[in-house]
Amino acid sequence: MAKTEKPKKGRKDSQLIIRISKEERDAFVDLCDALDTSAAREIRRFIRGFLTEHDTKTSDG
């Protein structure tokens, strides 16, 4: 019997591509590693905080 796949709650289904200098990227990733977090997690946290600060509603909430 095959497993039935359930959609994951809060599934991430989009990408945001940005351009920054290699030095900034490397420093950011290194700092995230030192703080035991990921660059993606911190960028998502920033975006959520920015939206909350500006009282902006997202399309799914």
CHARMM internal coordinates of N, CA and C (Angstrom, degrees):
IC EDIT
DIST 1 N 1 CA 1.4362
DIST 1 CA 1 C 1.5333
ANGL 1 N 1 CA 1 C 108.43
DIST 1 C 2 N 1.3181
ANGL 1 CA 1 C 2 N 117.63
DIHE 1 N 1 CA 1 C 2 N 128.79
DIST 2 N 2 CA 1.4639
ANGL 1 C 2 N 2 CA 122.37
DIHE 1 CA 1 C 2 N 2 CA -178.76
DIST 2 CA 2 C 1.5226
ANGL 2 N 2 CA 2 C 110.38
DIHE 1 C 2 N 2 CA 2 C -78.88
DIST 2 C 3 N 1.3231
ANGL 2 CA 2 C 3 N 114.13
DIHE 2 N 2 CA 2 C 3 N 147.05
DIST 3 N 3 CA 1.4631
ANGL 2 C 3 N 3 CA 119.07
DIHE 2 CA 2 C 3 N 3 CA 176.97
DIST 3 CA 3 C 1.5200
ANGL 3 N 3 CA 3 C 110.17
DIHE 2 C 3 N 3 CA 3 C -70.77
DIST 3 C 4 N 1.3182
ANGL 3 CA 3 C 4 N 115.67
DIHE 3 N 3 CA 3 C 4 N 142.16
DIST 4 N 4 CA 1.4529
ANGL 3 C 4 N 4 CA 120.76
DIHE 3 CA 3 C 4 N 4 CA 174.63
DIST 4 CA 4 C 1.5213
ANGL 4 N 4 CA 4 C 107.23
DIHE 3 C 4 N 4 CA 4 C -90.45
DIST 4 C 5 N 1.3260
ANGL 4 CA 4 C 5 N 115.72
DIHE 4 N 4 CA 4 C 5 N 123.83
DIST 5 N 5 CA 1.4572
ANGL 4 C 5 N 5 CA 118.85
DIHE 4 CA 4 C 5 N 5 CA -178.80
DIST 5 CA 5 C 1.5161
ANGL 5 N 5 CA 5 C 109.86
DIHE 4 C 5 N 5 CA 5 C -85.40
DIST 5 C 6 N 1.3277
ANGL 5 CA 5 C 6 N 115.18
DIHE 5 N 5 CA 5 C 6 N 128.13
DIST 6 N 6 CA 1.4533
ANGL 5 C 6 N 6 CA 121.67
DIHE 5 CA 5 C 6 N 6 CA 177.40
DIST 6 CA 6 C 1.5205
ANGL 6 N 6 CA 6 C 108.29
DIHE 5 C 6 N 6 CA 6 C -97.73
DIST 6 C 7 N 1.3241
ANGL 6 CA 6 C 7 N 116.83
DIHE 6 N 6 CA 6 C 7 N 139.51
DIST 7 N 7 CA 1.4602
ANGL 6 C 7 N 7 CA 117.56
DIHE 6 CA 6 C 7 N 7 CA 175.31
DIST 7 CA 7 C 1.5252
ANGL 7 N 7 CA 7 C 109.53
DIHE 6 C 7 N 7 CA 7 C -65.68
DIST 7 C 8 N 1.3324
ANGL 7 CA 7 C 8 N 115.76
DIHE 7 N 7 CA 7 C 8 N 136.56
DIST 8 N 8 CA 1.4592
ANGL 7 C 8 N 8 CA 120.47
DIHE 7 CA 7 C 8 N 8 CA -179.98
DIST 8 CA 8 C 1.5213
ANGL 8 N 8 CA 8 C 109.93
DIHE 7 C 8 N 8 CA 8 C -76.13
DIST 8 C 9 N 1.3322
ANGL 8 CA 8 C 9 N 115.39
DIHE 8 N 8 CA 8 C 9 N 137.17
DIST 9 N 9 CA 1.4526
ANGL 8 C 9 N 9 CA 120.40
DIHE 8 CA 8 C 9 N 9 CA 177.29
DIST 9 CA 9 C 1.5296
ANGL 9 N 9 CA 9 C 108.53
DIHE 8 C 9 N 9 CA 9 C -68.11
DIST 9 C 10 N 1.3213
ANGL 9 CA 9 C 10 N 116.42
DIHE 9 N 9 CA 9 C 10 N 133.15
DIST 10 N 10 CA 1.4539
ANGL 9 C 10 N 10 CA 120.19
DIHE 9 CA 9 C 10 N 10 CA 178.66
DIST 10 CA 10 C 1.5160
ANGL 10 N 10 CA 10 C 113.60
DIHE 9 C 10 N 10 CA 10 C 71.11
DIST 10 C 11 N 1.3031
ANGL 10 CA 10 C 11 N 117.51
DIHE 10 N 10 CA 10 C 11 N 24.74
DIST 11 N 11 CA 1.4629
ANGL 10 C 11 N 11 CA 121.88
DIHE 10 CA 10 C 11 N 11 CA -177.92
DIST 11 CA 11 C 1.5238
ANGL 11 N 11 CA 11 C 110.68
DIHE 10 C 11 N 11 CA 11 C -57.28
DIST 11 C 12 N 1.3005
ANGL 11 CA 11 C 12 N 115.37
DIHE 11 N 11 CA 11 C 12 N 134.48
DIST 12 N 12 CA 1.4599
ANGL 11 C 12 N 12 CA 121.20
DIHE 11 CA 11 C 12 N 12 CA 178.64
DIST 12 CA 12 C 1.5223
ANGL 12 N 12 CA 12 C 108.17
DIHE 11 C 12 N 12 CA 12 C -87.31
DIST 12 C 13 N 1.3269
ANGL 12 CA 12 C 13 N 116.02
DIHE 12 N 12 CA 12 C 13 N 118.43
DIST 13 N 13 CA 1.4551
ANGL 12 C 13 N 13 CA 119.05
DIHE 12 CA 12 C 13 N 13 CA -173.92
DIST 13 CA 13 C 1.5311
ANGL 13 N 13 CA 13 C 113.74
DIHE 12 C 13 N 13 CA 13 C -127.73
DIST 13 C 14 N 1.3285
ANGL 13 CA 13 C 14 N 117.48
DIHE 13 N 13 CA 13 C 14 N 14.11
DIST 14 N 14 CA 1.4593
ANGL 13 C 14 N 14 CA 120.97
DIHE 13 CA 13 C 14 N 14 CA 179.86
DIST 14 CA 14 C 1.5144
ANGL 14 N 14 CA 14 C 110.11
DIHE 13 C 14 N 14 CA 14 C -136.43
DIST 14 C 15 N 1.3209
ANGL 14 CA 14 C 15 N 115.19
DIHE 14 N 14 CA 14 C 15 N 158.22
DIST 15 N 15 CA 1.4493
ANGL 14 C 15 N 15 CA 121.20
DIHE 14 CA 14 C 15 N 15 CA 177.28
DIST 15 CA 15 C 1.5125
ANGL 15 N 15 CA 15 C 109.59
DIHE 14 C 15 N 15 CA 15 C -123.03
DIST 15 C 16 N 1.3179
ANGL 15 CA 15 C 16 N 115.30
DIHE 15 N 15 CA 15 C 16 N 150.10
DIST 16 N 16 CA 1.4511
ANGL 15 C 16 N 16 CA 122.50
DIHE 15 CA 15 C 16 N 16 CA 173.97
DIST 16 CA 16 C 1.5265
ANGL 16 N 16 CA 16 C 105.62
DIHE 15 C 16 N 16 CA 16 C -124.42
DIST 16 C 17 N 1.2980
ANGL 16 CA 16 C 17 N 116.37
DIHE 16 N 16 CA 16 C 17 N 118.36
DIST 17 N 17 CA 1.4610
ANGL 16 C 17 N 17 CA 120.68
DIHE 16 CA 16 C 17 N 17 CA -178.42
DIST 17 CA 17 C 1.5171
ANGL 17 N 17 CA 17 C 108.15
DIHE 16 C 17 N 17 CA 17 C -102.64
DIST 17 C 18 N 1.3384
ANGL 17 CA 17 C 18 N 115.64
DIHE 17 N 17 CA 17 C 18 N 126.53
DIST 18 N 18 CA 1.4621
ANGL 17 C 18 N 18 CA 120.86
DIHE 17 CA 17 C 18 N 18 CA 178.11
DIST 18 CA 18 C 1.5192
ANGL 18 N 18 CA 18 C 109.02
DIHE 17 C 18 N 18 CA 18 C -124.88
DIST 18 C 19 N 1.3059
ANGL 18 CA 18 C 19 N 115.34
DIHE 18 N 18 CA 18 C 19 N 158.24
DIST 19 N 19 CA 1.4588
ANGL 18 C 19 N 19 CA 120.38
DIHE 18 CA 18 C 19 N 19 CA 176.68
DIST 19 CA 19 C 1.5213
ANGL 19 N 19 CA 19 C 108.58
DIHE 18 C 19 N 19 CA 19 C -115.13
DIST 19 C 20 N 1.3302
ANGL 19 CA 19 C 20 N 116.15
DIHE 19 N 19 CA 19 C 20 N 122.54
DIST 20 N 20 CA 1.4523
ANGL 19 C 20 N 20 CA 122.66
DIHE 19 CA 19 C 20 N 20 CA 174.55
DIST 20 CA 20 C 1.5255
ANGL 20 N 20 CA 20 C 107.30
DIHE 19 C 20 N 20 CA 20 C -136.33
DIST 20 C 21 N 1.3131
ANGL 20 CA 20 C 21 N 115.36
DIHE 20 N 20 CA 20 C 21 N 166.28
DIST 21 N 21 CA 1.4673
ANGL 20 C 21 N 21 CA 117.90
DIHE 20 CA 20 C 21 N 21 CA -179.55
DIST 21 CA 21 C 1.5252
ANGL 21 N 21 CA 21 C 109.59
DIHE 20 C 21 N 21 CA 21 C -68.93
DIST 21 C 22 N 1.3098
ANGL 21 CA 21 C 22 N 114.95
DIHE 21 N 21 CA 21 C 22 N 152.82
DIST 22 N 22 CA 1.4675
ANGL 21 C 22 N 22 CA 120.86
DIHE 21 CA 21 C 22 N 22 CA 178.52
DIST 22 CA 22 C 1.5228
ANGL 22 N 22 CA 22 C 110.63
DIHE 21 C 22 N 22 CA 22 C -59.26
DIST 22 C 23 N 1.3192
ANGL 22 CA 22 C 23 N 116.77
DIHE 22 N 22 CA 22 C 23 N -38.09
DIST 23 N 23 CA 1.4579
ANGL 22 C 23 N 23 CA 120.50
DIHE 22 CA 22 C 23 N 23 CA -179.67
DIST 23 CA 23 C 1.5250
ANGL 23 N 23 CA 23 C 111.59
DIHE 22 C 23 N 23 CA 23 C -63.53
DIST 23 C 24 N 1.3513
ANGL 23 CA 23 C 24 N 116.97
DIHE 23 N 23 CA 23 C 24 N -43.68
DIST 24 N 24 CA 1.4675
ANGL 23 C 24 N 24 CA 120.53
DIHE 23 CA 23 C 24 N 24 CA 178.38
DIST 24 CA 24 C 1.5273
ANGL 24 N 24 CA 24 C 110.70
DIHE 23 C 24 N 24 CA 24 C -65.15
DIST 24 C 25 N 1.3098
ANGL 24 CA 24 C 25 N 116.23
DIHE 24 N 24 CA 24 C 25 N -43.37
DIST 25 N 25 CA 1.4605
ANGL 24 C 25 N 25 CA 120.31
DIHE 24 CA 24 C 25 N 25 CA -179.80
DIST 25 CA 25 C 1.5243
ANGL 25 N 25 CA 25 C 110.64
DIHE 24 C 25 N 25 CA 25 C -61.50
DIST 25 C 26 N 1.3218
ANGL 25 CA 25 C 26 N 115.91
DIHE 25 N 25 CA 25 C 26 N -48.29
DIST 26 N 26 CA 1.4684
ANGL 25 C 26 N 26 CA 120.21
DIHE 25 CA 25 C 26 N 26 CA -178.81
DIST 26 CA 26 C 1.5267
ANGL 26 N 26 CA 26 C 111.41
DIHE 25 C 26 N 26 CA 26 C -62.04
DIST 26 C 27 N 1.3312
ANGL 26 CA 26 C 27 N 117.07
DIHE 26 N 26 CA 26 C 27 N -42.70
DIST 27 N 27 CA 1.4651
ANGL 26 C 27 N 27 CA 120.85
DIHE 26 CA 26 C 27 N 27 CA 179.21
DIST 27 CA 27 C 1.5261
ANGL 27 N 27 CA 27 C 110.27
DIHE 26 C 27 N 27 CA 27 C -64.24
DIST 27 C 28 N 1.3354
ANGL 27 CA 27 C 28 N 117.86
DIHE 27 N 27 CA 27 C 28 N -40.87
DIST 28 N 28 CA 1.4649
ANGL 27 C 28 N 28 CA 122.45
DIHE 27 CA 27 C 28 N 28 CA 179.58
DIST 28 CA 28 C 1.5227
ANGL 28 N 28 CA 28 C 110.91
DIHE 27 C 28 N 28 CA 28 C -64.82
DIST 28 C 29 N 1.3205
ANGL 28 CA 28 C 29 N 116.76
DIHE 28 N 28 CA 28 C 29 N -47.39
DIST 29 N 29 CA 1.4648
ANGL 28 C 29 N 29 CA 120.84
DIHE 28 CA 28 C 29 N 29 CA -179.77
DIST 29 CA 29 C 1.5276
ANGL 29 N 29 CA 29 C 110.56
DIHE 28 C 29 N 29 CA 29 C -64.55
DIST 29 C 30 N 1.3248
ANGL 29 CA 29 C 30 N 117.42
DIHE 29 N 29 CA 29 C 30 N -41.63
DIST 30 N 30 CA 1.4683
ANGL 29 C 30 N 30 CA 120.93
DIHE 29 CA 29 C 30 N 30 CA 178.07
DIST 30 CA 30 C 1.5223
ANGL 30 N 30 CA 30 C 111.00
DIHE 29 C 30 N 30 CA 30 C -61.67
DIST 30 C 31 N 1.3308
ANGL 30 CA 30 C 31 N 117.20
DIHE 30 N 30 CA 30 C 31 N -43.54
DIST 31 N 31 CA 1.4585
ANGL 30 C 31 N 31 CA 120.63
DIHE 30 CA 30 C 31 N 31 CA 179.22
DIST 31 CA 31 C 1.5237
ANGL 31 N 31 CA 31 C 111.04
DIHE 30 C 31 N 31 CA 31 C -65.25
DIST 31 C 32 N 1.3239
ANGL 31 CA 31 C 32 N 117.03
DIHE 31 N 31 CA 31 C 32 N -42.16
DIST 32 N 32 CA 1.4706
ANGL 31 C 32 N 32 CA 120.34
DIHE 31 CA 31 C 32 N 32 CA 176.87
DIST 32 CA 32 C 1.5276
ANGL 32 N 32 CA 32 C 110.18
DIHE 31 C 32 N 32 CA 32 C -59.24
DIST 32 C 33 N 1.3178
ANGL 32 CA 32 C 33 N 117.18
DIHE 32 N 32 CA 32 C 33 N -44.13
DIST 33 N 33 CA 1.4673
ANGL 32 C 33 N 33 CA 120.76
DIHE 32 CA 32 C 33 N 33 CA 177.73
DIST 33 CA 33 C 1.5328
ANGL 33 N 33 CA 33 C 110.76
DIHE 32 C 33 N 33 CA 33 C -60.20
DIST 33 C 34 N 1.3274
ANGL 33 CA 33 C 34 N 116.46
DIHE 33 N 33 CA 33 C 34 N -44.12
DIST 34 N 34 CA 1.4614
ANGL 33 C 34 N 34 CA 120.56
DIHE 33 CA 33 C 34 N 34 CA -179.53
DIST 34 CA 34 C 1.5249
ANGL 34 N 34 CA 34 C 111.46
DIHE 33 C 34 N 34 CA 34 C -63.62
DIST 34 C 35 N 1.3354
ANGL 34 CA 34 C 35 N 116.47
DIHE 34 N 34 CA 34 C 35 N -30.18
DIST 35 N 35 CA 1.4630
ANGL 34 C 35 N 35 CA 121.71
DIHE 34 CA 34 C 35 N 35 CA -179.66
DIST 35 CA 35 C 1.5300
ANGL 35 N 35 CA 35 C 111.87
DIHE 34 C 35 N 35 CA 35 C -92.97
DIST 35 C 36 N 1.3335
ANGL 35 CA 35 C 36 N 116.45
DIHE 35 N 35 CA 35 C 36 N 7.79
DIST 36 N 36 CA 1.4610
ANGL 35 C 36 N 36 CA 122.93
DIHE 35 CA 35 C 36 N 36 CA 178.51
DIST 36 CA 36 C 1.5279
ANGL 36 N 36 CA 36 C 112.42
DIHE 35 C 36 N 36 CA 36 C 57.10
DIST 36 C 37 N 1.3163
ANGL 36 CA 36 C 37 N 115.35
DIHE 36 N 36 CA 36 C 37 N 47.61
DIST 37 N 37 CA 1.4573
ANGL 36 C 37 N 37 CA 121.90
DIHE 36 CA 36 C 37 N 37 CA 176.10
DIST 37 CA 37 C 1.5298
ANGL 37 N 37 CA 37 C 106.86
DIHE 36 C 37 N 37 CA 37 C -139.71
DIST 37 C 38 N 1.3059
ANGL 37 CA 37 C 38 N 116.27
DIHE 37 N 37 CA 37 C 38 N 178.16
DIST 38 N 38 CA 1.4675
ANGL 37 C 38 N 38 CA 119.16
DIHE 37 CA 37 C 38 N 38 CA 178.69
DIST 38 CA 38 C 1.5261
ANGL 38 N 38 CA 38 C 109.82
DIHE 37 C 38 N 38 CA 38 C -113.77
DIST 38 C 39 N 1.3157
ANGL 38 CA 38 C 39 N 115.51
DIHE 38 N 38 CA 38 C 39 N 154.31
DIST 39 N 39 CA 1.4596
ANGL 38 C 39 N 39 CA 120.76
DIHE 38 CA 38 C 39 N 39 CA 178.04
DIST 39 CA 39 C 1.5276
ANGL 39 N 39 CA 39 C 110.13
DIHE 38 C 39 N 39 CA 39 C -60.24
DIST 39 C 40 N 1.3183
ANGL 39 CA 39 C 40 N 117.07
DIHE 39 N 39 CA 39 C 40 N -43.21
DIST 40 N 40 CA 1.4679
ANGL 39 C 40 N 40 CA 120.76
DIHE 39 CA 39 C 40 N 40 CA -179.51
DIST 40 CA 40 C 1.5260
ANGL 40 N 40 CA 40 C 110.98
DIHE 39 C 40 N 40 CA 40 C -61.61
DIST 40 C 41 N 1.3266
ANGL 40 CA 40 C 41 N 116.65
DIHE 40 N 40 CA 40 C 41 N -42.97
DIST 41 N 41 CA 1.4685
ANGL 40 C 41 N 41 CA 120.45
DIHE 40 CA 40 C 41 N 41 CA 179.79
DIST 41 CA 41 C 1.5219
ANGL 41 N 41 CA 41 C 110.78
DIHE 40 C 41 N 41 CA 41 C -61.42
DIST 41 C 42 N 1.3238
ANGL 41 CA 41 C 42 N 116.86
DIHE 41 N 41 CA 41 C 42 N -42.29
DIST 42 N 42 CA 1.4659
ANGL 41 C 42 N 42 CA 120.44
DIHE 41 CA 41 C 42 N 42 CA -178.13
DIST 42 CA 42 C 1.5259
ANGL 42 N 42 CA 42 C 111.68
DIHE 41 C 42 N 42 CA 42 C -70.52
DIST 42 C 43 N 1.3150
ANGL 42 CA 42 C 43 N 117.47
DIHE 42 N 42 CA 42 C 43 N -35.87
DIST 43 N 43 CA 1.4674
ANGL 42 C 43 N 43 CA 119.83
DIHE 42 CA 42 C 43 N 43 CA 177.73
DIST 43 CA 43 C 1.5289
ANGL 43 N 43 CA 43 C 109.99
DIHE 42 C 43 N 43 CA 43 C -68.74
DIST 43 C 44 N 1.3538
ANGL 43 CA 43 C 44 N 117.06
DIHE 43 N 43 CA 43 C 44 N -40.99
DIST 44 N 44 CA 1.4723
ANGL 43 C 44 N 44 CA 119.44
DIHE 43 CA 43 C 44 N 44 CA 175.67
DIST 44 CA 44 C 1.5247
ANGL 44 N 44 CA 44 C 110.66
DIHE 43 C 44 N 44 CA 44 C -61.50
DIST 44 C 45 N 1.3456
ANGL 44 CA 44 C 45 N 116.66
DIHE 44 N 44 CA 44 C 45 N -41.47
DIST 45 N 45 CA 1.4642
ANGL 44 C 45 N 45 CA 120.90
DIHE 44 CA 44 C 45 N 45 CA 178.96
DIST 45 CA 45 C 1.5314
ANGL 45 N 45 CA 45 C 110.56
DIHE 44 C 45 N 45 CA 45 C -61.85
DIST 45 C 46 N 1.3379
ANGL 45 CA 45 C 46 N 116.47
DIHE 45 N 45 CA 45 C 46 N -41.78
DIST 46 N 46 CA 1.4603
ANGL 45 C 46 N 46 CA 120.36
DIHE 45 CA 45 C 46 N 46 CA 177.68
DIST 46 CA 46 C 1.5246
ANGL 46 N 46 CA 46 C 110.89
DIHE 45 C 46 N 46 CA 46 C -61.73
DIST 46 C 47 N 1.3233
ANGL 46 CA 46 C 47 N 116.95
DIHE 46 N 46 CA 46 C 47 N -46.38
DIST 47 N 47 CA 1.4661
ANGL 46 C 47 N 47 CA 120.79
DIHE 46 CA 46 C 47 N 47 CA -177.88
DIST 47 CA 47 C 1.5278
ANGL 47 N 47 CA 47 C 110.33
DIHE 46 C 47 N 47 CA 47 C -62.09
DIST 47 C 48 N 1.3304
ANGL 47 CA 47 C 48 N 117.09
DIHE 47 N 47 CA 47 C 48 N -45.53
DIST 48 N 48 CA 1.4756
ANGL 47 C 48 N 48 CA 120.01
DIHE 47 CA 47 C 48 N 48 CA 179.24
DIST 48 CA 48 C 1.5200
ANGL 48 N 48 CA 48 C 111.15
DIHE 47 C 48 N 48 CA 48 C -61.15
DIST 48 C 49 N 1.3273
ANGL 48 CA 48 C 49 N 116.80
DIHE 48 N 48 CA 48 C 49 N -43.04
DIST 49 N 49 CA 1.4599
ANGL 48 C 49 N 49 CA 120.58
DIHE 48 CA 48 C 49 N 49 CA 178.49
DIST 49 CA 49 C 1.5156
ANGL 49 N 49 CA 49 C 111.97
DIHE 48 C 49 N 49 CA 49 C -64.51
DIST 49 C 50 N 1.3146
ANGL 49 CA 49 C 50 N 117.05
DIHE 49 N 49 CA 49 C 50 N -41.12
DIST 50 N 50 CA 1.4632
ANGL 49 C 50 N 50 CA 122.46
DIHE 49 CA 49 C 50 N 50 CA 179.45
DIST 50 CA 50 C 1.5212
ANGL 50 N 50 CA 50 C 110.21
DIHE 49 C 50 N 50 CA 50 C -62.75
DIST 50 C 51 N 1.3346
ANGL 50 CA 50 C 51 N 116.37
DIHE 50 N 50 CA 50 C 51 N -43.89
DIST 51 N 51 CA 1.4671
ANGL 50 C 51 N 51 CA 120.06
DIHE 50 CA 50 C 51 N 51 CA 178.42
DIST 51 CA 51 C 1.5235
ANGL 51 N 51 CA 51 C 111.08
DIHE 50 C 51 N 51 CA 51 C -64.12
DIST 51 C 52 N 1.3236
ANGL 51 CA 51 C 52 N 116.66
DIHE 51 N 51 CA 51 C 52 N -42.27
DIST 52 N 52 CA 1.4620
ANGL 51 C 52 N 52 CA 120.69
DIHE 51 CA 51 C 52 N 52 CA 178.60
DIST 52 CA 52 C 1.5272
ANGL 52 N 52 CA 52 C 110.68
DIHE 51 C 52 N 52 CA 52 C -64.10
DIST 52 C 53 N 1.3115
ANGL 52 CA 52 C 53 N 116.20
DIHE 52 N 52 CA 52 C 53 N -44.66
DIST 53 N 53 CA 1.4738
ANGL 52 C 53 N 53 CA 121.05
DIHE 52 CA 52 C 53 N 53 CA 179.99
DIST 53 CA 53 C 1.5162
ANGL 53 N 53 CA 53 C 111.96
DIHE 52 C 53 N 53 CA 53 C -58.17
DIST 53 C 54 N 1.3196
ANGL 53 CA 53 C 54 N 115.29
DIHE 53 N 53 CA 53 C 54 N -35.63
DIST 54 N 54 CA 1.4734
ANGL 53 C 54 N 54 CA 120.15
DIHE 53 CA 53 C 54 N 54 CA -177.96
DIST 54 CA 54 C 1.5229
ANGL 54 N 54 CA 54 C 111.72
DIHE 53 C 54 N 54 CA 54 C -100.67
DIST 54 C 55 N 1.3378
ANGL 54 CA 54 C 55 N 116.61
DIHE 54 N 54 CA 54 C 55 N 10.45
DIST 55 N 55 CA 1.4626
ANGL 54 C 55 N 55 CA 123.66
DIHE 54 CA 54 C 55 N 55 CA 176.02
DIST 55 CA 55 C 1.5207
ANGL 55 N 55 CA 55 C 111.99
DIHE 54 C 55 N 55 CA 55 C 51.48
DIST 55 C 56 N 1.3240
ANGL 55 CA 55 C 56 N 116.05
DIHE 55 N 55 CA 55 C 56 N 45.67
DIST 56 N 56 CA 1.4571
ANGL 55 C 56 N 56 CA 122.28
DIHE 55 CA 55 C 56 N 56 CA 179.85
DIST 56 CA 56 C 1.5105
ANGL 56 N 56 CA 56 C 109.59
DIHE 55 C 56 N 56 CA 56 C -98.39
DIST 56 C 57 N 1.2940
ANGL 56 CA 56 C 57 N 116.90
DIHE 56 N 56 CA 56 C 57 N 133.37
DIST 57 N 57 CA 1.4672
ANGL 56 C 57 N 57 CA 121.74
DIHE 56 CA 56 C 57 N 57 CA 178.01
DIST 57 CA 57 C 1.5251
ANGL 57 N 57 CA 57 C 109.42
DIHE 56 C 57 N 57 CA 57 C -89.47
DIST 57 C 58 N 1.3436
ANGL 57 CA 57 C 58 N 115.85
DIHE 57 N 57 CA 57 C 58 N 139.70
DIST 58 N 58 CA 1.4557
ANGL 57 C 58 N 58 CA 120.39
DIHE 57 CA 57 C 58 N 58 CA 175.42
DIST 58 CA 58 C 1.5215
ANGL 58 N 58 CA 58 C 108.90
DIHE 57 C 58 N 58 CA 58 C -87.44
DIST 58 C 59 N 1.3073
ANGL 58 CA 58 C 59 N 116.81
DIHE 58 N 58 CA 58 C 59 N 165.47
DIST 59 N 59 CA 1.4604
ANGL 58 C 59 N 59 CA 120.95
DIHE 58 CA 58 C 59 N 59 CA -176.57
DIST 59 CA 59 C 1.5236
ANGL 59 N 59 CA 59 C 112.90
DIHE 58 C 59 N 59 CA 59 C -67.76
DIST 59 C 60 N 1.3584
ANGL 59 CA 59 C 60 N 118.25
DIHE 59 N 59 CA 59 C 60 N -22.85
DIST 60 N 60 CA 1.4494
ANGL 59 C 60 N 60 CA 119.89
DIHE 59 CA 59 C 60 N 60 CA -178.61
DIST 60 CA 60 C 1.5210
ANGL 60 N 60 CA 60 C 112.69
DIHE 59 C 60 N 60 CA 60 C -108.47
DIST 60 C 61 N 1.3142
ANGL 60 CA 60 C 61 N 118.34
DIHE 60 N 60 CA 60 C 61 N 22.92
DIST 61 N 61 CA 1.4541
ANGL 60 C 61 N 61 CA 117.30
DIHE 60 CA 60 C 61 N 61 CA 178.28
DIST 61 CA 61 C 1.4428
ANGL 61 N 61 CA 61 C 110.30
DIHE 60 C 61 N 61 CA 61 C -170.17
END
COOR INIT
IC SEED 1 N 1 CA 1 C
IC BUILD
